[in-house]
Amino acid sequence: MFNALPGQVRGVLSLILYALNTVFWCSLLFMMAVAKALVPLESWRRGCSRVLHAIGESWIGMNNLNQKLTGNTHWDIKGAEALDRSDWYLVLSNHQTWVDILVLQRVFNRKIPFLKFFIKRELFWFPVLGQAWWALDFPFIKRYTKKFLQKKPHLRGKDLEITRKACQKFKKIPVSIMNFVEGTRFTNEKHNRQHSSYTHLLKPKAGGIAFVLGAMGDQIHHILDVTIVYPGKTRSFWALLCGNIREIKVRVRSISVGSELQGDYINDESFRKKLQQWLNSLWDEKDRRIEEMMT
């Protein structure tokens, strides 16, 4: 609709629409979150969570409309057709930019249960968005370096405890749990520092998958393996707003969760190695898929 406008103008217009949309829906989120906190009845809070998810989906829906009105991106999406909103999913994806989150929201909004992901605790203080994530029951975690844990070993396993508590909440109504298993966004510098054996990916970490499946293995029956490719070199949020990301390719593959993916990741060394090997194999396939999608 606004494709004739210069890119910078479209970027400013799109940013304003994002801001207005966020303020509107977050005001509703905050009011519902307060109502949920005031009444300590489980049935009430479960109902409030459903309303909160509906508000979140409407927020995302309007953001998607914004992209269609002001954007200039061709979306090539395959594999996201036969999904079920009443099921629980674990969603795995490669990670290159914060635009990935907008991409995942566009692909899956109202096709699977509301998408949630683990967030660094410091982002709670990010204006409006941090509090919105809290209202939507996104789990906040604190990441500790190995050096820090050596000084304060009593904090070891804190993230696991937070993950378990979050998964207890996730059992109450269907949700989709997002996990960027590389742990950080891909850059050439990180790739070289890791000496990664993959061409387009960083090394994957199996711990997050193991903890989620260990806590919710009886409810999560499918893993959605998502591959995101930006064929051009531009992939920033501002580039998306200005229409400078010309194409985004997304491939979704559903994988059934069997007993071989569930076990004691901390104490069972054999299972830990098996799960890491499974994930490495998945990443080998993804690396090849990215190469094919780019060429």
C-alpha positions in Angstrom: 0.0 0.0 0.0 2.9 2.4 0.8 5.4 0.8 -1.5 5.7 3.9 -3.6 7.1 5.9 -0.6 10.9 6.2 -0.2 12.4 3.5 2.0 13.4 5.8 4.9 9.9 7.3 4.9 8.3 3.9 5.0 10.7 2.9 7.8 9.6 5.9 10.0 5.9 5.3 9.2 6.2 1.6 10.0 8.1 2.3 13.3 5.4 4.7 14.4 2.7 2.1 13.6 4.7 -0.5 15.6 4.9 1.9 18.6 1.2 2.8 18.6 0.2 -0.8 18.2 2.5 -1.9 21.1 1.3 0.8 23.4 -2.4 0.0 22.7 -2.2 -3.8 23.2 0.3 -3.6 26.1 -2.1 -1.3 28.0 -4.7 -4.1 27.8 -2.0 -6.7 28.7 -1.1 -4.8 31.9 -4.7 -4.4 33.0 -5.4 -8.2 32.5 -2.1 -9.1 34.2 -3.1 -7.1 37.3 -6.6 -8.8 37.3 -4.9 -12.2 37.1 -2.6 -11.4 40.0 -5.4 -10.1 42.3 -7.4 -13.3 42.3 -5.5 -16.4 43.6 -7.9 -18.9 42.0 -6.3 -21.4 39.6 -9.3 -21.5 37.2 -9.4 -17.6 37.1 -5.7 -17.4 36.4 -5.9 -20.0 33.7 -8.7 -18.1 32.0 -6.8 -14.8 32.3 -3.8 -16.5 30.7 -6.0 -17.4 27.7 -7.1 -13.8 27.4 -3.5 -12.6 27.7 -2.5 -15.0 24.9 -5.4 -13.7 22.7 -4.3 -10.1 23.3 -0.7 -11.1 22.4 -1.9 -12.8 19.2 -3.9 -9.7 18.2 -0.8 -7.5 18.9 1.3 -9.8 16.6 -1.5 -9.8 14.0 -1.5 -6.0 13.8 2.3 -6.1 13.5 2.0 -8.5 10.6 -0.5 -6.2 9.0 1.9 -3.3 9.4 4.6 -5.4 7.6 2.2 -6.0 4.7 1.2 -2.4 4.4 4.6 -0.8 4.6 7.0 -3.5 3.8 8.5 -4.6 0.5 9.6 -8.1 1.4 8.7 -11.3 -0.5 7.9 -14.1 2.0 8.7 -17.7 0.9 7.2 -20.0 3.6 6.8 -23.7 3.3 5.9 -26.4 5.8 3.7 -24.4 8.1 0.3 -25.6 6.8 -0.7 -28.6 8.8 -0.3 -27.4 12.4 -2.6 -27.6 15.5 -3.4 -24.8 17.9 -4.5 -27.3 20.6 -1.1 -29.1 20.8 2.2 -28.2 22.6 5.3 -27.6 20.4 9.0 -27.1 20.9 10.2 -24.8 18.2 13.9 -24.8 17.2 15.5 -22.3 14.8 18.8 -20.9 13.6 19.4 -17.4 14.9 20.9 -14.5 12.9 19.1 -11.3 13.9 16.3 -10.1 16.2 14.2 -10.0 13.0 14.1 -13.8 13.5 11.5 -13.3 16.2 9.2 -11.2 14.0 9.6 -13.8 11.3 8.6 -16.7 13.7 5.7 -14.7 14.9 4.5 -14.0 11.4 4.9 -17.7 10.4 3.2 -19.2 13.4 0.7 -16.6 14.8 -2.7 -18.3 15.3 -1.4 -21.5 13.7 0.2 -23.0 16.8 -0.3 -21.9 20.5 1.2 -18.6 21.6 5.0 -18.6 21.1 7.1 -18.1 24.2 10.9 -18.0 24.6 13.4 -17.6 27.4 14.6 -14.0 27.9 17.6 -12.6 29.7 16.6 -11.2 33.0 18.1 -7.8 32.2 15.5 -7.3 29.4 12.7 -7.1 32.0 13.7 -3.4 32.4 13.3 -2.7 28.6 10.5 -0.1 28.4 7.1 -1.5 27.8 8.3 -4.7 26.0 10.0 -6.1 29.1 6.9 -5.7 31.2 4.7 -7.1 28.4 6.9 -10.3 28.3 6.5 -10.6 32.0 2.7 -10.2 31.7 2.7 -13.0 29.1 4.6 -15.3 31.5 7.8 -15.4 29.4 10.5 -16.9 31.7 13.3 -14.6 32.6 16.7 -16.3 33.1 20.1 -15.1 34.4 23.1 -16.4 32.4 26.3 -17.0 34.3 29.7 -17.5 32.9 31.8 -20.5 33.9 34.2 -18.2 35.6 31.5 -16.6 37.7 30.0 -20.0 38.7 33.5 -21.1 39.9 33.4 -18.2 42.3 29.8 -18.7 43.3 29.0 -22.4 42.8 25.7 -22.2 44.8 24.2 -20.5 41.7 24.9 -23.5 39.5 21.7 -25.0 38.2 19.6 -21.8 38.8 18.6 -21.6 35.1 17.4 -25.2 35.3 15.2 -24.4 38.3 13.7 -21.4 36.4 13.1 -23.6 33.4 11.3 -26.3 35.5 9.1 -23.6 37.1 8.3 -22.1 33.8 7.4 -25.6 32.3 5.0 -26.1 35.2 3.1 -23.1 34.1 3.3 -24.2 30.4 1.5 -27.4 31.3 -1.7 -25.6 32.2 -2.7 -24.4 28.7 -1.1 -25.2 25.3 1.9 -23.1 24.4 4.8 -23.2 22.0 8.3 -23.0 23.5 10.9 -21.3 21.3 14.6 -22.2 21.7 17.5 -20.8 19.8 19.9 -23.6 20.5 22.9 -21.8 19.2 22.5 -19.6 22.3 23.3 -16.3 20.5 23.0 -14.7 17.1 25.3 -15.9 14.3 28.2 -13.6 13.3 31.3 -14.4 11.4 33.4 -13.4 14.4 31.5 -15.9 16.7 31.7 -18.5 14.0 35.5 -18.2 13.8 35.9 -18.1 17.5 34.0 -21.3 18.0 35.8 -23.0 15.1 32.3 -24.2 14.1 32.2 -27.2 11.7 29.1 -25.7 10.1 29.2 -23.2 7.3 26.2 -21.1 8.2 25.6 -22.0 11.9 27.1 -21.9 15.3 27.5 -25.0 17.5 24.1 -26.0 19.0 23.6 -26.7 22.7 21.3 -29.5 23.8 20.7 -28.5 27.4 17.7 -26.3 26.9 16.0 -29.0 24.7 16.7 -31.7 27.3 15.3 -29.6 30.2 12.1 -28.7 28.4 11.4 -32.2 27.1 12.3 -33.7 30.5 9.7 -31.4 32.2 7.1 -31.6 29.5 7.8 -34.8 27.5 4.4 -36.2 28.1 2.8 -33.1 26.4 5.2 -32.1 23.7 4.7 -34.5 20.8 6.3 -32.5 18.0 9.4 -30.4 17.5 9.2 -27.8 14.8 12.6 -27.5 13.1 12.6 -24.0 11.5 15.2 -22.7 9.0 15.3 -19.0 8.3 17.3 -17.6 5.4 17.8 -14.0 4.3 19.2 -14.3 0.7 20.5 -10.7 0.7 23.2 -9.4 3.1 20.8 -7.0 4.8 18.8 -8.4 7.8 18.5 -5.7 10.5 15.1 -4.5 12.0 15.5 -1.1 10.4 16.2 -2.7 7.0 12.9 -4.7 7.4 11.0 -1.5 8.2 12.4 0.3 5.2 11.7 -2.6 2.8 15.4 -3.3 2.2 15.1 -7.0 3.1 13.9 -8.1 -0.3 13.2 -11.8 0.5 12.8 -14.0 3.5 12.7 -17.8 3.2 11.4 -20.1 5.9 11.2 -23.8 5.9 9.4 -25.7 8.7 9.7 -29.4 9.4 7.8 -31.3 12.0 9.7 -34.0 14.0 7.9 -36.5 16.3 9.2 -36.6 19.8 9.9 -40.2 20.9 11.4 -41.7 24.1 14.9 -41.5 22.6 14.8 -37.7 23.2 13.9 -38.0 26.9 16.2 -38.8 29.7 18.3 -37.5 32.6 20.6 -35.0 30.8 22.5 -34.0 34.0 23.3 -37.4 35.4 23.1 -39.8 32.4 26.3 -39.2 30.4 25.2 -41.7 27.7 21.9 -39.9 27.1 23.6 -36.5 27.1 26.0 -37.7 24.3 23.1 -39.3 22.4 21.0 -36.1 22.5 23.9 -33.9 21.5 24.6 -36.2 18.6 21.0 -36.1 17.5 21.1 -32.3 17.6 24.4 -32.2 15.7 22.8 -34.3 13.0 19.8 -32.0 12.9 22.2 -29.1 12.5 24.2 -30.8 9.7 20.9 -31.1 7.8 20.0 -27.5 8.5 23.4 -26.3 7.3 22.9 -28.1 4.0 19.3 -26.8 3.8 20.5 -23.2 4.2 23.1 -23.7 1.4 20.3 -25.0 -0.9 17.9 -22.1 0.0 20.6 -19.5 -0.6 21.6 -20.9 -4.0 
